[in-house]
Amino acid sequence: MYQGRRVLVTVAACCALAAGGGPALAAAGGGAGGASGGPTPDPAGSAGRVVDVGEGRGIRLECRGSGSPTVVLVSGTGGAADEWTTVADPARPTIAPKPGAGAVLPAVASFTRVCAYDRPGTTRFDGGPASSTPVAQPTTAAAGVRDLRAALAAGGERPPYVLVGASWGAMIAELFARTDFPRVAGLVTVDGASPYLRDTLTAAQWSDWMKKIAATDTGKGAEVPDYETSVAQIRRAPAPPRPLPAVVLTSDRPWDLGVGNSGSTWPAWLAAQDRLARELRARHVPETGSGHGIAVERPRLVVDAVHEVVERARDGG
């Protein structure tokens, strides 16, 4: 399994301290400017564009394909849109992932419209900063929903949406589904974080994790999720009035949040995945042959799950 920066800069590396996370995130902070800066130019040759979301801010949005519903890909912590256009080579597991036609975004574009975007403070696989305007950190799931809603509107992308959330992105996707239910047609979580981690981690593990996040240097501009606040936001939001077509994909190669000396967090992660699948009434896929970065390691599994949910949404659920 590839263990580079972007595979681990998700829930486990939410505070930019996981293996491989530091240098690239430092590059993001150093090259993106301050929280009040305007949009930066999109990378040369990029298929995306920076859309104006108001207040002098821009968010880079990349969309391909045609059809309805529109699939919206929401990356893990620190992950730019290229998290969904990049593939690891299973024959060369130590080599960094590279763009490929088998990646999630181009594969989904073969059967429907699909978009990915760069949240503020995220970093591309090449170590460069995302083009979206930086904002003050830490951030919350509600802030993520507002930005995503604004980016889709500014880009002219129409509902209904199938939301696909990886790691921290799953919390944004879940809150979006709860608060914009009439415009959401389905949900896929890709080893997604959820409010249930607050319950399945021991008190010591949760406390150690929150301390690790609090110790992050937000002055560098890297994305830092506020899990405490985000859990409360999701739990306050009303549940959808009816179940959505949904699939939960879970890693089966153990990984760990790496917080404190309170024992492995892997069992708690699996327990939270089980509870999330039950809550969503989703088909649960616990055997993925993957670590935490399923979208990069096993993109075909993600594509198949998305295709299933898209077809169910087209059939009326």
N, C-alpha and C positions, 0 to 999 in steps of 0.2 A: 504494500500500500504506500502511495506517495505521501511523504510526511513534510512537504514543503510548507511555505508560509500560509498560503491561502486555504489549504485543506484544514489546517488547525486554527486559523484565525476565524473562529465561529464562536459557539458557546464556550468551548474550553479556553479560548484565547480572547474572550470578550474584552479583557483589559490589556491586550497587546503584550502579554507576558508569556504566552505559550511558545513552544519550540519553533524557532524560525520566524517569529512575528516581529521582533524589534526593528531590524534595519529597514524593512520595507515600509512599516508604518511610520517610522521616523522620516523617511523620504516623503511620505504623503503629507505629513505635517509641515515639513520644511518647504515643500513646493507649492502648497495650495493657498497660502496667504491666510489672513486673519478671518475671524468669523463675520466681519462686516464687508468682506470683499465681494465683488460681483462675479458673474460667471467667467470661467476661464475658457479659452478656445478648446473645441473638441480635438482629440488627437488626430494627427494627419492620417488620412486613409480610413478613418473610422466610419462604420455604417450608421452610427448614432448621431443625434443632434441634441443640443442643449436648448430646452424649452424654458420660457419665462414663466415662473410661478409666482411672480409678484414680489414686492418689497426688495427689488434689486437682486433677486436670487434666480439662479438657473439650475435646472436638474437635467442631467444627460439621460436621454431616453433612446432606446434602440428597439425598433419594431420591424418585423418581417412577416411575410405570408399574408394570407387573406382568409376570411371566413369568420364565423361566429360559433361559439363564444370566443372572446379574446382571452388568451392565457397570459397571466401576469406573473413573472418570475421574480421572487423576492429573496435576495441573497442572505447568507449568514453575516455575522459581524465582520465589518471591514471589507466585505466582498463587493467588488464592482460588478457590472453587468457581464464581464468576461468570465465570471464564474460559470456561466451557462453556455459559453461558446468554446470551452476548453475541455480536453479529454486527457486522462492519464493513459499511458501505455502499459497494460498489465504484463507484457513481456519484459518491460524495463522499468520496474517499480521505483527505482531511485531517480529516474529522469523526470524533470519538471513537466507538467502537462502542457500540451500545445493545442492551438485551435484545430478543430476538425469537423467534418461534415456530420460525424456521429454524435456531436455534442448536443445537449438538450435543446438549445434555442433553434439551431438550424433544422433539427429533426422535427420538432413540433411545428415549425413553419411549413412543413410539407403537408399538413392537414388542417391548419387553422391559423388565424392571426395570433402572434405572440410578441410580447414586449418584455424587456428587462431594463433596469435603470441603475444609475449610480447614486446611492444615498450619500449625503454629505459625510466626509471623513473616510470614505472608502478608498481602496487602493487596487490598481490593476495588477494582473499577474506579472507584468514586467517591472513592478515596483514603483511605477509612476502614480501620481495622485489622480483620482477621478476628477472629471471636469465640472462636477456639480459644486455650487458655491458652498464653502464651509460654513458651519454654524457652531454655536456654543455647545459644548458637551458637558455632562452626559445627555443622552437623548432617551426618549420613551417610545413605547409602542404607539401611543396616541399621536405623537409628533410624526412618527413614521407613516401612519395612516393619512394624516393631513398632507404630507409631502407627496405620497403616492397618488392620492386623490387629485391633488393639484397638477401633478405631472401628466396624468392620464388626460385630464380635461384640457390642459394647455396643448397637448400633443394631438388632440382630436380623436383620441381612442375611445370608442363607444362600448358600453356594457351590452350584454352581460359579460362578467369576468369569471374565469376560473383562476383562482389564486394558488400559487405554488410557492410555499415558504420553506426555506432551508434554515435549520438551526434557529438563531434569533429571528430570522425572517418569518418563521412560522407564527411567532407571537404577533407580528404586525399583520400577517395574513388573517389570523383568527379574529383579531379585533376589527379589522376591516369588514370581515364577513358578518360580525355581530352588529356593527353600526351602519353598514350599507347593504343590508340583507337583500332588498329587492333587486340590487344590481349585481349580486354575486350568484353564480350558477353552480359552483363546485369548489372543492378545496383538496389540495394534495400537500402533505407535510413530508419533508425530506430530512429525516432524523431531527425533527423539529423540537425546539424548546417549547415549554408550556407552563402555565401557572402551577401545574401539578408538581413541578420540581420543588416548589415551596413546601410541599407536604411529604414528598418521598425522600428528599435529602434529610439527614439528621440535622438537629438544631445546630450542632457544631459545624457540620459541612456547609450549611447555608450561611452561617455567620462568617466562616472563613472565606467563602466565595464573595460575599458582599464586601468584606474588608479588602480583598484583592482588587475588586473593581474600584473601590474608593481610593486605593493607592495609585490609580492610574494618573499619569500626567496629562490632563486634558488640554494643556497649553500647546501640545503638538498637533492638535486638530484631528486626531484619529477618532473614529467612531467608538463610543463607549456607552453601552446600553445601561439604563437604570432599571434593573429587574424588579426591585421592590415596588417602585411606582407602577411599572407596567403590569405586574401581577394584579395589583389592585384595580387598575383600569379595566383589565379583561374581566375580572370577577364582578365588577359593577355593571358591565355592559349586559344587556338582555341577551338571552340565548336566541338563536334564530327560531322563528315560529314553526319551522319544519326542518327535518334533517336535510342537509345538502349531500349530493353525491360526493363521496370523499374516499381518499386512500391515504393511509399512514405507512410510510416506509421507515424502517428502523435498522440502524447499523447492527451487525452481528459480530464484528471484530472489536473486542473490548478497547475502549479508550477511557480517559479519565480527565476530570476537570482540573486535577492537580492542585487542590487547595488544602493547605494545612496537613496535619498528621492524623486526621480523623477517619482514615480508611478509604477504600475505593468508592468512588461515586458511580461506578458502572451499574451496580444493582438498582440504585435509585433512578438512574436514567431509564433503564428498561421498564421499571415499574411506572414511571411517568408516561412512557410511550403507550403502555397498555391502557392506562386511564384515559389518555387523550383519544385513543382509538374508540374506546367505549363511549366517551362523551360525544364524539362526532358520528357515532354509528358507522364508522368507516371500515372498509376492508383493510386489515392490518397485514403488512408484509414484513415479518421479522427476520426472514432469511434472505439477506441481500448480498452476502459475500463481500461486504464493504465495511470500511471504517466510517468515520463521521462524514467524510466528503463524498457521499453517494453520488451526487450530481456529476462529479468529476471522475470518480472511480468506476461507477456503473451507470452511465447515462441512459442506457437502453431501458433499465428498470424504471427510471423516472419518466422517460418518454412513454412507455407503455401505460404507466399509471395515469399520466395526463390524458392520453388518448382514451382510456377507459372512462374517465370522468367527463371529458368533452362529449363523448358519444352518449353517455347517460343524460347529460344536460340537454343535448339536442333532442333526445327522446322524451324530455319532460321530467327527468329525474328518476 
